[in-house]
């Protein structure tokens, strides 16, 4: 049943214990994701041309020897300075097993940094539900932490699929060594698909499930609450995946190590899932479609190779 205003009032006045423990667990996982991504970028900045990492990342060239150089000079210097894959977490062009593992870990860290914070409202509602079932006499934190792990497992599955997609795009030359789109065709296609998805019934249905969680395993007071929490987390993770996969995939359009867009898209998805609003998802879709249309016009008028 969807939570009402009265439900939230009751949650604030009689919330079950253990919620700070859940928040601490989520915060630690989220921070670990951000720490890994920031460490990757920090190791790249001194020796790489950050404009190659996607829109906005050129600002970081203020902190390396590429500042003020022309595009040709940056390209030549980048080749001389450091081979691809020689910094922390960056895969090499050979795409050996260790490089594939690095890509998967990167996507997993992106899932922790971008998606786990957006699950906090759902986890809070689930925490209250479990406490309410026992008249607030039992600490539901272990079961809710288990639910958060189940939620993460769904996004790890997405990370595996994204890794496979990245490998394929790299092999056909659509993604560069810097894990950014090598052609405007890829950027335009991803933006167009993400924009269209914002208007689909599937997006609407999954987003409503994120706004108003419907608990799949209502028998959580019976049997192993930890196992049931894990299953509930997986169920809620599927709803979140159906809601957010397209926006998450926009990372293929802006550069997979573009920490600026990681932060922006993470915040956008958190806002979209937390505050019920029928207009915002459509505005986001329009934004992606207009962006795709602009790039398509640039390709056609500029005669650029796709």
Secondary structure as GFF3:
##gff-version 3
##sequence-region A 1 306
A	DSSP	alpha_helix	5	13	.	.	.	ID=ss1
A	DSSP	alpha_helix	19	45	.	.	.	ID=ss2
A	DSSP	three_ten_helix	50	53	.	.	.	ID=ss3
A	DSSP	three_ten_helix	57	63	.	.	.	ID=ss4
A	DSSP	alpha_helix	71	81	.	.	.	ID=ss5
A	DSSP	alpha_helix	97	114	.	.	.	ID=ss6
A	DSSP	three_ten_helix	117	119	.	.	.	ID=ss7
A	DSSP	alpha_helix	120	133	.	.	.	ID=ss8
A	DSSP	alpha_helix	141	171	.	.	.	ID=ss9
A	DSSP	alpha_helix	184	197	.	.	.	ID=ss10
A	DSSP	alpha_helix	201	211	.	.	.	ID=ss11
A	DSSP	alpha_helix	225	249	.	.	.	ID=ss12
A	DSSP	alpha_helix	251	254	.	.	.	ID=ss13
A	DSSP	alpha_helix	259	274	.	.	.	ID=ss14
A	DSSP	alpha_helix	278	302	.	.	.	ID=ss15
###
